[in-house]
Amino acid sequence: MAVKCLFKRLLPGILLGWSLWSSQVVQSQPAFPLPLALPEAVSYDSAIPKPEEVIGHVVGTRHTAPHQIVAYFQAVAAASDRVLVEEHGRTYEGRPLIHAIVSAPENLMRLEDIRRANLRLSDDPASVSDAELARMPAVAYLGYSIHGNEASGSEASLLTLYYLAAARGPEIDSLLAQAVLIIDPMFNPDGRDRFVDWANRNRGRVPVADPQDREHLEPWPGGRTNHYWFDLNRDWLTGQHPESQGRLRLFHHWRPQLLTDHHEMGSESTFFFMPGVPSRTHPLTPARNQELTAAIARYHAEALNQIGSLYYSEEGYDDFYYGKGSTYPDANGAIGILFEQASSRALLRETRDGVLSYAFTIRNQFATSLSTLRALRALRLELLRYQRDFYREAEEIARRLPVKAYLIALEPGRTRAQMLAEVLRRHRIRVYTLARDVTVDGRTFQAGQAYVVPTQQPQVRMLQALMERRTTFEDSLFYDVSAWTLPLAYDVVWAEWRRDPSELLGTPVDSVRLDGGELVGGHSDYAYLMTWDRFYAPAALYRLQQAGVRARVLTEAVTLPVAGSRRTFPPGTVLIPVVQRDGKGPASDSLQALLRALADTYHVRFFAVQTGLTEQGPDLGTRDYGQVLEQPRVALLTGEGTRAYNAGEVWHLLSERMQMPVSLLDVDNVAWADLSRYNRLVLAGGSYSALPAEKIKNWVRQGGVLIALTDAVDWVVAQGMVSLKEKPFDLDSLLRPYPYGQLERARGAQVIGGAILEARLDTTHPLAFGLGATLPVFRTEETFYEPSDTPGANVATYTEQPLLSGYLSAARQKQAPGAAAVVAQRYGRGRIILIMDNPNFRAFWVGSSRLFLNAICFGDAF
C-alpha cells in the first residue's frame, strides 16, 4: 500500500510538521503511516513478505499481538536465506520466546564457526590477534519492549527484520557480511499480550487522542510486567524468571559486542539514548565503555536529526545497576544502549507539544535500530577489540584484588546456597566444590560441603558486582537500587579468602541440582520431625496438611534418640504425628511414602522418632505444642492502589515456588467479599484507602492473621490496629540551606531507593524460627518506626550500625538504628504482623522471604 493512500485513512493534519528522512522514498518498501525512507537500500526482494501481508495491518495503524509477531518472523525466515528464527524459551503463560539471527547467507552457512571464534574473545582473549579481529563479524543483540505496554519497540522490530531480509544493495550487503544480528522482538510476550488486547479492544474506527479515553487507561496491573507482575528489566542480574533465563542463555551463547534495549517513557518527553548520567556509571565499568557508548550516540543523533526528532542523553537514566538490559552488557565486555521513546500508548495521544502518534514513536525506534547497525558497521573493529581487551584485563584485575576467592557454605541453608550457585553459573562464573576443610574468621567450611568461587577468572568483574558490599558512591541519586549483594540476599554463610585458592579447588560445578532431602531413621508408628532449615519446608508442610496431617511446631529445643543416636531439634521443628486423633489422614505406610516423596521434591529432612519422651526439653505431647498449625488459606489484596510489583512477589513465592493456592482479592471487592474463607490476609504494599477498615478489624478479631509489608504498614498503623510512633525526620530542615536549583538533588539524596540493612531477631519468636540471630533485609521505605511498647511484639529491630551495603544518607543512618523491622502482636483472637521491609524483593531475596513464609505458616502460633 502506498504511503499517500494511507494518509486518507488517518485524521487530517496528524502528520503535518513531521520531517522526511529523505526526499526519495523507495516505492516497494513496506507501507507505513509516515514517510519512511531507507537510504541504504537500492531495491527490495519481492519474495520477502512485507509486515502487512502477514499480520493483516500496516505497522503503526494497530497494535500487533505477540502471535502475529511470531508469525511474521517465521514467514520471513521461510522466505529469506539471510534469516534463521529460533526459540530460546517459553513464558509462564506458554508463549514462545523467539529471536531471529540475521547475517549474510555465507555467514549463516558457517554460523557455528563464527560463534566459536567470537567466544574466544572472552574465553581465550590472549589468543586473538588484531589481524583475526579484522576478519571477524561483530555480533549485536537488538532487544525490544521488555515492558509489555512500551509497545513501539516490537513494532519497530518488524520493520527492522523486513529491511534486513529484503533490502538489496552494496550497503546492506556490506553490513550483513560484517555482522551477525540477533533480533529479539519482544522480551515480554505475556505483558505485551495483556496490553495489546486492551488497546485493540477499546478502540473505535476513529483513533481518539484524549488521554482520558478508555484505551489510554489500561487497568491494573497494566501490561508492563510479566505474568507474575515482575519487571523483567530488573531481572537480568538474577534471572529468576523463564523469560530472563532464556534470554541469558541466548546472550551467553553468543556474547554480543553490542546490545540495544528499546523502551518508552512519559508522553511529554522526547527521545533518550545512552550514555546516561556520567556520575552514575558503575565503578567496575571501564571508561572505554562510555567512550564507545558516546561514539555510538553520534549515529543516533544523526538519524534523529534527519527526521527532525528531538532527543537527549546524559541525564535522567544511568548505568549503575547491572540488572538492567542496557547495563548488564557493561559487566560482560559489551556496550549496552538504552532507548527511551515518549509513549503514545494508544494510536494517538494529546501532549503539550501536539498530538503524538503511535506511528511516530515506531519511526523513532526504527530509525535508531538502523543507526545502531550503521554504528556497528563503522565501529566493528573497535567493539571487537574492546571486548577482547576487557577479558584480557581480567587476570590483572583479579591479581590486584585482595579477595582471591569466595567461600559459600552449604550448611546451614543448603538450598539457598545452591540457588545462589545457580545464579552465578547463569553468568558463566566458575564455581568449584571445596577440596579441604578451611577456617576463616572462626567459621569452618567443610570439604564437599561448600563452594569455592575464585576471583581469578574471566568473569571477575561480574563476580565482584554480585558479591561486593559497597557503601560509598560518587552520586547520591540512583535510577534503580544501590545494592544487590547476593550472599546477603540469600542469607548464606560466606567468607572472603585472601590467599591463593588453588589448593581449595575441587570439582568444577557445571550445573547445580538442588538436593539434600532425606528421611532419617526409616519407619515410625509414632511421629516424624521435619527441621525448619530448608527453603522449601513451607511447601512440604502445606502438602502434609493437604494430606490430612495435623502438624504442630516445637517452640523449644528437644533432644531424643533418632536412628540409634541422640539428636537435638531446635525451635521451629515441625512435629508430624503418625496417628491423627480423629483417625483421618494417611496410614502409617502411606505417610512414610509421602515423606520420602516430599524429601525428594522439596529437599527437606524428616526424622523418624519412636517415642514422645524426650531426654531434654518438653515431651512431644506437651500442652505447649497443643495448638495444631492451621493450613494457610491466603488472600492477597490486589487491584487499583496496590503495588503490582510487591503483590506479584508474594503471588510468585506462594504459588510458583511453594505451590500454595492464593486468592487474588481486589481491594474494591473486599466490602462484599466473604473473608471467612481466608485465615491469612496479605497487604503487600501500596495504597489501601478503599479498604473497609472495620471489616478488616472484625476479621482479625475473629482469628484472622493480617500480614502487612513495606508501606502497607502505614495503613495498619493509621487505623489504630497497632500503636507505633514514627521516628522523627525533619526533611525541611535538611533542605533549607539549598538554593532552588539544588533542591531536587538534595531531596533525592534522602530517598532510600534500595539498601541492605541488618536486623537483629528474637529467635524465640515463631516468626524467627529457622533464622539466625541477625538477618540482612532490603529497605525501600523512608518511614522508620520506634519499637513497639507491647512486650514480646518486637520480632526484629535494626542493629546499631545497620548499613550492610548500598546508599543510605548520613541523616537516615542516624534514624535507622534500633528502629522496628518486624512487629507482631495479637488483636482480639487474631494476629497482626508488620514487616517494614520488602522480604520478597524481586524473587531473589530468599533469605528474608523466610520471615514472610513464617508469617504464613506460623502466623497463628504466638
FENGIWO-V622808 format. One record per pair of residues at least 6 apart in sequence whose ideal C-beta (glycine too) atoms are under 8 Angstrom apart, sorted by the first residue. I is the first residue (numbers start at 0). J is the second residue. Records with the same first field share a line. If there is no record, write none. Layout:
I=J + J
This chain:
0=30 + 51 + 57
1=26 + 30
2=24 + 30 + 31 + 32 + 33 + 34 + 35
5=30 + 31 + 32 + 57 + 60
6=14 + 32
8=60
9=32 + 206
10=205 + 206 + 347
13=347 + 354 + 356
14=32 + 33 + 356
16=353
17=33 + 34 + 306 + 307 + 359
18=305 + 306 + 307
19=34 + 36 + 306
20=34 + 35 + 36 + 38 + 305 + 306 + 366
21=36 + 38 + 305
22=36
23=36 + 38
24=34 + 35 + 36
25=36 + 37 + 40 + 42 + 43
27=42 + 43 + 45
28=35 + 37 + 40 + 43 + 162
29=35 + 49 + 50 + 51 + 57 + 58 + 158 + 161
30=49 + 51 + 57 + 58
31=57 + 58 + 59 + 158 + 358 + 361 + 362
32=57 + 59 + 60 + 356 + 358
33=59 + 356 + 358 + 359 + 362
35=158 + 362 + 365
37=162 + 166 + 369
39=166 + 168 + 170 + 171 + 174 + 369
40=162 + 166 + 167 + 168 + 170 + 171
41=166 + 167 + 168 + 169
42=166 + 167 + 168
43=165 + 166 + 167
44=79 + 164 + 165 + 166 + 167
46=78 + 79
47=75 + 78 + 79 + 161 + 164 + 165
48=71 + 74 + 75 + 78
49=161 + 165
50=57 + 58 + 71 + 157 + 158 + 161
51=57 + 58
53=67 + 70 + 71 + 74
54=63 + 67 + 68 + 70 + 71 + 157
55=67
56=63
58=154 + 157 + 158 + 358 + 361
59=154 + 356 + 357 + 358 + 361 + 362
60=346 + 358
61=199 + 346
62=150 + 154 + 194 + 195 + 198 + 199 + 357
63=153 + 154 + 157 + 195
64=191 + 192 + 195 + 196 + 199
65=94 + 185 + 188 + 191 + 192 + 195
66=94
68=153 + 156 + 157 + 184 + 185
69=95 + 97
71=157 + 160
72=84 + 97 + 99 + 160 + 182 + 184
73=84
75=82 + 84 + 99 + 160 + 161 + 164
76=82 + 83 + 84 + 99
78=164
79=164 + 165
80=104 + 107
81=101 + 102 + 103 + 104 + 107 + 163 + 164 + 175
82=99 + 100 + 101 + 160 + 163 + 164
83=99 + 100 + 101 + 107 + 110
84=97 + 98 + 99 + 100
85=97 + 98 + 99 + 100
86=95 + 96 + 97
87=96 + 97 + 98 + 245 + 246 + 248 + 249
88=95 + 96 + 241 + 242 + 244 + 245 + 246 + 248
89=95 + 96 + 241 + 245
90=96 + 187 + 188 + 189 + 225 + 226 + 241 + 242
91=189 + 225 + 226 + 227 + 240 + 241 + 655
92=188 + 189 + 192 + 226
94=188 + 189 + 192
95=188
96=183 + 188 + 241 + 242 + 245 + 246
97=183 + 184
98=181 + 182 + 183 + 184 + 249
99=160 + 180 + 181 + 182 + 184
100=107 + 110 + 179 + 180 + 181 + 182
101=160 + 163 + 164 + 175 + 179 + 180 + 181 + 182
102=110 + 113 + 136 + 175 + 178 + 179 + 180
103=172 + 175 + 176
105=176
106=113 + 136 + 175 + 176 + 179
110=179
113=135 + 136 + 179
114=179 + 252 + 253
116=131 + 135
117=135 + 136 + 138 + 179 + 253 + 254
118=254
119=126 + 127
120=127 + 254 + 332 + 383 + 386 + 387 + 390
121=254 + 331 + 332 + 386 + 389 + 390 + 457
122=390 + 457
124=387 + 388 + 390 + 391
125=391
127=387
129=384
132=380 + 383 + 384 + 387
133=380
135=383
136=176 + 177 + 178 + 179 + 379
137=177 + 178 + 179 + 256 + 257 + 375 + 379 + 382 + 383
138=178 + 179 + 180 + 181 + 253 + 254 + 255 + 256 + 257
139=178 + 179 + 180 + 181 + 255 + 256 + 257 + 258 + 259 + 371 + 372 + 375
140=181 + 183 + 249 + 250 + 253 + 255 + 257 + 258 + 259
141=156 + 159 + 180 + 181 + 182 + 183 + 258 + 259 + 368 + 371
142=183 + 186 + 246 + 258 + 259 + 260 + 261 + 324
143=152 + 153 + 155 + 156 + 182 + 183 + 184 + 185 + 186 + 261 + 364
144=150 + 151 + 152 + 153 + 184 + 185 + 186 + 187 + 191 + 261 + 262
145=186 + 187 + 231 + 232 + 260 + 262 + 324
146=187 + 190 + 222 + 223 + 224 + 230 + 231 + 232 + 262 + 263
147=185 + 187 + 188 + 189 + 190 + 191 + 192 + 193 + 194 + 222 + 223 + 224 + 225
148=190 + 191 + 193 + 194 + 217 + 221 + 222 + 223 + 263 + 344
149=223 + 261 + 262 + 263 + 340 + 342
150=191 + 194 + 195 + 198 + 222 + 263 + 344 + 357
151=261 + 263 + 340 + 342 + 343 + 357 + 360 + 361 + 363 + 364
152=261 + 262 + 263 + 338 + 340 + 364
153=184 + 185 + 191
154=357 + 361 + 364
155=261 + 361 + 364 + 365 + 368
156=182 + 183 + 184 + 185 + 368
157=184
158=361 + 365 + 368
159=182 + 365 + 368 + 369
160=182 + 184
162=171 + 369
163=171 + 175 + 180 + 182
173=376
174=372 + 375 + 376
177=376 + 379
178=372 + 375 + 376 + 379
179=253
180=372
181=249 + 253 + 255
183=246 + 249
185=191
186=231 + 232 + 242 + 246 + 324
187=224 + 225 + 231 + 242
189=225 + 226 + 242
190=222 + 223 + 224 + 225 + 231
191=222
192=222
193=221 + 222
194=217 + 221 + 222 + 223
195=222
197=214 + 217 + 218 + 222
198=214 + 217 + 344 + 345
201=212 + 213 + 214
202=214 + 345 + 346
206=345 + 346 + 347
207=214 + 345 + 347
208=345 + 347 + 348 + 349 + 354
209=215 + 349
210=266 + 348 + 349
212=345
214=344 + 345
215=344 + 345 + 348
217=344
218=639
219=637 + 638 + 639 + 641 + 643
220=228 + 637 + 643 + 646 + 647
221=643
223=230
224=230 + 231 + 643 + 644 + 647
225=231 + 240 + 242
227=240 + 647 + 648 + 650 + 651 + 655
228=643 + 644 + 646 + 647 + 650
229=239 + 240 + 644 + 647 + 648 + 651 + 841 + 842
230=644
231=240 + 242 + 243
232=260 + 262 + 323 + 324
233=320 + 322 + 323 + 479 + 841
234=240 + 242 + 243 + 322 + 841 + 842
235=243 + 246 + 247 + 321 + 322 + 323 + 324 + 327
236=320 + 321 + 322 + 327 + 464 + 465 + 483
237=243 + 322 + 422 + 483 + 485 + 841 + 842 + 843
238=244 + 247 + 422 + 425
239=841 + 842 + 843
240=842
244=425
247=425 + 426
250=258 + 327 + 331
251=425 + 426 + 427
254=331 + 332 + 333 + 386
255=328 + 333
256=332 + 333 + 334 + 375 + 382 + 383 + 385 + 386
257=295 + 328 + 333 + 334 + 336 + 371 + 374 + 375 + 382
258=324 + 325 + 327 + 328 + 333 + 334 + 335 + 336
259=325 + 335 + 336 + 338 + 367 + 368 + 371
260=323 + 324 + 325 + 335 + 336 + 337 + 338
261=338 + 340 + 364 + 367 + 368
262=337 + 338 + 339 + 340
263=339 + 340 + 341 + 342 + 360
264=271 + 339 + 340 + 341 + 342
265=341 + 342
266=341 + 342 + 343 + 344 + 348 + 350 + 355
267=341 + 350 + 351 + 352
268=339 + 341
269=308 + 309 + 310 + 311 + 341
270=303 + 308 + 309 + 310 + 311 + 338 + 339 + 340 + 341 + 363 + 367
271=310 + 311 + 312 + 315 + 316 + 337 + 338 + 339
272=296 + 299 + 310 + 312 + 336 + 337 + 338 + 339 + 367
273=292 + 295 + 296 + 312 + 316 + 318 + 325 + 335 + 336 + 337
274=280 + 289 + 292 + 293 + 296 + 312 + 313 + 318
275=312 + 313 + 314 + 315 + 316 + 317 + 318 + 337 + 478
276=313 + 314 + 315 + 316 + 317 + 474 + 476
277=289 + 313
278=473 + 474
279=317 + 318 + 319 + 473 + 474 + 476 + 477 + 478
280=288 + 289 + 317 + 318 + 319
281=318 + 319 + 320 + 321 + 326 + 329 + 330 + 464
282=473
283=330 + 460 + 463 + 464
284=318 + 329 + 330
285=389 + 392
287=385 + 388
288=329 + 334 + 385
289=318
291=334 + 378 + 381 + 382 + 385
292=334 + 336
294=374 + 378 + 381
295=334 + 336 + 371 + 374 + 378
296=312
297=374
298=370 + 371 + 373 + 374 + 377
299=310 + 338 + 367 + 370 + 371 + 374
300=310
301=370
302=366 + 367 + 369 + 370 + 373
303=309 + 310 + 363 + 366 + 367 + 370
305=366
306=362 + 363 + 366
308=363 + 366
315=478
316=325 + 337 + 339 + 478
317=474 + 477 + 478
318=325 + 326 + 329 + 335
319=326 + 477 + 478 + 479 + 481
320=326 + 477 + 478 + 479 + 480 + 483
321=327 + 329 + 330 + 461 + 464
322=479 + 483
323=335 + 337 + 479
324=335 + 337
325=335 + 336 + 337
326=335
327=335
328=334 + 335
329=335
330=460 + 461 + 464
331=426 + 458 + 461
332=385 + 386 + 387 + 389 + 390
333=386
334=382 + 385
336=371
338=364 + 367
340=360 + 363 + 364
341=350 + 355 + 360
342=348 + 360
343=355 + 356 + 357 + 359 + 360
345=357
346=356 + 357
347=354 + 355 + 356 + 357
348=354 + 355 + 356
349=355
375=382
390=457
393=456 + 457 + 458 + 459 + 460
394=455
396=459 + 460
397=403 + 453 + 454 + 455 + 456 + 459
398=455
400=454 + 459 + 463
401=497
402=454 + 495 + 496 + 497
403=453 + 454 + 455 + 496 + 497 + 498 + 499 + 500
404=451 + 452 + 453 + 454 + 495 + 496 + 500 + 503
405=451 + 452 + 454 + 462 + 466 + 486 + 493 + 494 + 495 + 496
406=433 + 437 + 439 + 444 + 449 + 450 + 451 + 452 + 493 + 494 + 495 + 496 + 503
407=416 + 419 + 420 + 449 + 450 + 452 + 486 + 491 + 492 + 493
408=416 + 442 + 444 + 445 + 448 + 449 + 491 + 492 + 493
409=416 + 417 + 448 + 449 + 450 + 515
410=445 + 448
411=492 + 532
412=489 + 490 + 491 + 492 + 532 + 534 + 846
413=514 + 515 + 533 + 602
414=513 + 515 + 533 + 534 + 535 + 602
415=489 + 490 + 491 + 534 + 845 + 846
416=450 + 489 + 491 + 492
417=511 + 512 + 513 + 514
418=489 + 513 + 534 + 845
419=485 + 486 + 489 + 491
420=430 + 450 + 508 + 511
421=511
422=465 + 485 + 843
423=430 + 452 + 462 + 465 + 485
424=430 + 508 + 509 + 510 + 511
426=458 + 461 + 465
427=457 + 458 + 461
428=452 + 456 + 458 + 461 + 462 + 465
429=452 + 453 + 456 + 458 + 507
430=450 + 451 + 452 + 507 + 508
431=450 + 451 + 452 + 453 + 503 + 504 + 505 + 506 + 507 + 508
432=447 + 449 + 450 + 451 + 505 + 506 + 508
433=444 + 445 + 446 + 447 + 448 + 449 + 450 + 451 + 503 + 505
434=446 + 451 + 502 + 503 + 504 + 505
435=446 + 502 + 503
436=443 + 444 + 445 + 446
437=443 + 444 + 496 + 503
438=444
439=494 + 495 + 496
440=494
442=492 + 494
444=494
446=505
447=505
450=508
451=496 + 500 + 503 + 504 + 505
452=462 + 466
453=500 + 504
454=462 + 463
456=462
465=483 + 484 + 485
466=484 + 485 + 486
467=484 + 804
468=482 + 484 + 487 + 755 + 803 + 804
469=481 + 482 + 804 + 805
470=802 + 804 + 805 + 806 + 807
472=481 + 806
475=744 + 747 + 748 + 806 + 808
476=744 + 747 + 748 + 750
477=752 + 753 + 806
479=752 + 753
480=752 + 753 + 754 + 805
481=752 + 753 + 754 + 805 + 806
482=753 + 754 + 755 + 803 + 804 + 805 + 806
483=753
484=755 + 775 + 803 + 804
485=843
486=493
487=755 + 775 + 803 + 804 + 846
488=755 + 775 + 777 + 840 + 843 + 844 + 845 + 846 + 847
489=843 + 845 + 846
490=770 + 771 + 774 + 775 + 845 + 846 + 847 + 849
491=846
496=503
513=602
514=602
515=533 + 602 + 604
516=533 + 597 + 598 + 599 + 600 + 601 + 602 + 603 + 604
517=598 + 604 + 605
518=527 + 591 + 594 + 595 + 598 + 604 + 605 + 606 + 607
519=561 + 562 + 604 + 605 + 606 + 607
520=561 + 562 + 606 + 607 + 608
521=562 + 607
522=587 + 588 + 591 + 607
523=577 + 587 + 591 + 607 + 608 + 609
524=577 + 578 + 587 + 609
525=576 + 577 + 578 + 608 + 609 + 610 + 611
526=574 + 575 + 576 + 577 + 608 + 611 + 619
527=575 + 577 + 590 + 594 + 605 + 606 + 607 + 608
528=553 + 561 + 568 + 572 + 573 + 574 + 575 + 605 + 606 + 608
529=536 + 539 + 540 + 572 + 573 + 575 + 603 + 604 + 605 + 606
530=536 + 568 + 569 + 571 + 572 + 603 + 604 + 606
531=552 + 569 + 571 + 572 + 573 + 768 + 769
532=604 + 769
533=601 + 602 + 603 + 604
534=602 + 845 + 849
535=600 + 601 + 602 + 603 + 656 + 657
536=573 + 601 + 603 + 769
537=657 + 659 + 852 + 855 + 856
538=601 + 656 + 657 + 658 + 659
539=597 + 598 + 600 + 601 + 603
540=550 + 573 + 628 + 856
541=630 + 631 + 657 + 658 + 659 + 856
542=593 + 597 + 601 + 658
543=550 + 575 + 593 + 597
544=550 + 628 + 630
545=630
546=584 + 585 + 590 + 593
547=579 + 583 + 584 + 585
548=575 + 576 + 579 + 584 + 585 + 590
549=576 + 579 + 580 + 584 + 627 + 628
550=573 + 574 + 575 + 627 + 628
551=573 + 574 + 576 + 624 + 625 + 626 + 627 + 628
552=570 + 571 + 572 + 573 + 574 + 624 + 628 + 765 + 768 + 857 + 860
553=568 + 569 + 570 + 571 + 572 + 573 + 574 + 624
554=570 + 623 + 624 + 763 + 765 + 860
555=570 + 616 + 617 + 623
556=567 + 568 + 569 + 570 + 615 + 616
557=567 + 568 + 572 + 613 + 615 + 616 + 617 + 619
558=565 + 566 + 567 + 568 + 613 + 614 + 615 + 616
559=565 + 566 + 568 + 608 + 610 + 612 + 613 + 614 + 619
560=566 + 608 + 609 + 610 + 614
561=606 + 607 + 608
562=606 + 607
565=614
566=606
567=615
568=606
569=768
570=762 + 763 + 765 + 768
571=765 + 768 + 769 + 857
573=628
574=619 + 624
575=590 + 594 + 605
577=587 + 590
584=590
585=593
594=605
597=603 + 605
598=604 + 605
608=619
611=618 + 619 + 620
612=618 + 619
613=619
617=623 + 624
626=859 + 860
628=856 + 857 + 859 + 860
629=678 + 859
631=659 + 678 + 679 + 855 + 856 + 858
632=662 + 676 + 677 + 678 + 679
633=653 + 659 + 660 + 661 + 662 + 677 + 679 + 680 + 681 + 855
634=661 + 662 + 663 + 664 + 674 + 676 + 677 + 679 + 680 + 681
635=646 + 649 + 650 + 653 + 661 + 662 + 663 + 664 + 681 + 683
636=646 + 664 + 665 + 666 + 669 + 680 + 681 + 682 + 683 + 687 + 690
637=643 + 646 + 663 + 664 + 665 + 666
638=665 + 666 + 667 + 668
639=665 + 666 + 667 + 689
640=666 + 685 + 686 + 687 + 688 + 689
641=666 + 682 + 683 + 684 + 685 + 686 + 687
642=683 + 684 + 685 + 709
644=684
645=683 + 684 + 685 + 708 + 709 + 837 + 839
646=663 + 683 + 684 + 685
648=683 + 837 + 839 + 840 + 841 + 842
649=661 + 681 + 683 + 708 + 839 + 851
650=661 + 663
651=842
652=839 + 842 + 848 + 851 + 852
653=659 + 661 + 855
654=660 + 661
657=852
659=855
662=676 + 677
664=672 + 677
666=687 + 689 + 690
667=689
669=690 + 691 + 694 + 695
670=691 + 694
674=680 + 694 + 698 + 703
675=698
677=703
678=702 + 703 + 704 + 859
679=703 + 704 + 706 + 854 + 855 + 858
680=695 + 698 + 703 + 704 + 705 + 706
681=706 + 707 + 708
682=705 + 706 + 707 + 708 + 711 + 714 + 715
683=708 + 709 + 711
684=708 + 709 + 710 + 711 + 837
685=710 + 711
686=714
687=711 + 714
688=714
690=714
692=718
695=705 + 718
696=718 + 720 + 826
698=705 + 829
699=705 + 720 + 826 + 827 + 829 + 830 + 831
700=826 + 827 + 828 + 829
701=827 + 828 + 829
702=827 + 828 + 829 + 859
703=829
704=829 + 830 + 831 + 832 + 854 + 858 + 859
705=715 + 720 + 826 + 829 + 830 + 831 + 832
706=832 + 834 + 851 + 854 + 855 + 858
707=714 + 715 + 831 + 832 + 833 + 834
708=834 + 836 + 837 + 838 + 839 + 851
709=779 + 780 + 834 + 835 + 836 + 837
710=780 + 782
712=782 + 784 + 833 + 834 + 835
713=782
715=721 + 831 + 833
716=722 + 723 + 784 + 833
720=826 + 831
721=787 + 822 + 824 + 826 + 831 + 833
722=787 + 788 + 789
723=784 + 785 + 787 + 819 + 822 + 833
724=784 + 785
725=782 + 783 + 784 + 785
726=783 + 784 + 785 + 814 + 818
728=781 + 783 + 810 + 811 + 814
730=746 + 749
733=745 + 749 + 810
734=742 + 745 + 746
737=745
748=808
749=781 + 808 + 810 + 811
750=781
751=778 + 779 + 780 + 781 + 807 + 811
752=779 + 806
753=777 + 778 + 779 + 805 + 840
754=777 + 778 + 802 + 804 + 805 + 806 + 807
755=775 + 776 + 777 + 778 + 802 + 803 + 804 + 805
756=775 + 776 + 778 + 797 + 801 + 802 + 803 + 807 + 815 + 820 + 836
757=773 + 774 + 775 + 776 + 797 + 798 + 800 + 801 + 802 + 803
758=773 + 774 + 775 + 776 + 795 + 796 + 797 + 798 + 801 + 820 + 821 + 836
759=772 + 773 + 795 + 796 + 797 + 798
760=767 + 770 + 771 + 772 + 773 + 774 + 794 + 795 + 821
761=767 + 791 + 793 + 794 + 795
762=768 + 770 + 771 + 772
764=791 + 794 + 823 + 861
765=853 + 857 + 860 + 861
766=794 + 821 + 823 + 832 + 850 + 853 + 854 + 857 + 858 + 861
767=794 + 795 + 850 + 853
768=853 + 857
769=849 + 853
770=849 + 850 + 853
773=798
774=795 + 846 + 847 + 850
775=803 + 846 + 847
776=795 + 820 + 836 + 838 + 847
777=836 + 837 + 838 + 840 + 844 + 847
778=807 + 815 + 835 + 836 + 837
779=836 + 837 + 840
780=835 + 836
781=811
782=835
783=814 + 815 + 818 + 819 + 835
784=818 + 819 + 822 + 835
785=818 + 819
786=793 + 796 + 817 + 818 + 819 + 822
787=793 + 819 + 822 + 824
789=824
791=824 + 861
792=822 + 823 + 824
793=819 + 821 + 822
794=820 + 821 + 822 + 823
795=819 + 820 + 821 + 850
796=817 + 818 + 819 + 820
797=815 + 816 + 817 + 818 + 820
798=816
799=816 + 817
800=816
801=815 + 816
802=812 + 815
807=815
818=835
819=833 + 835
820=834 + 835 + 836
821=832 + 833 + 834 + 835 + 850
822=832 + 833 + 835
823=830 + 831 + 832 + 833 + 854 + 861
824=830 + 831
825=831 + 861
830=858 + 859 + 861
832=854 + 858
834=850 + 851 + 854
836=847
837=844
838=844 + 847 + 848 + 849 + 850 + 851
839=847 + 848 + 851
840=847
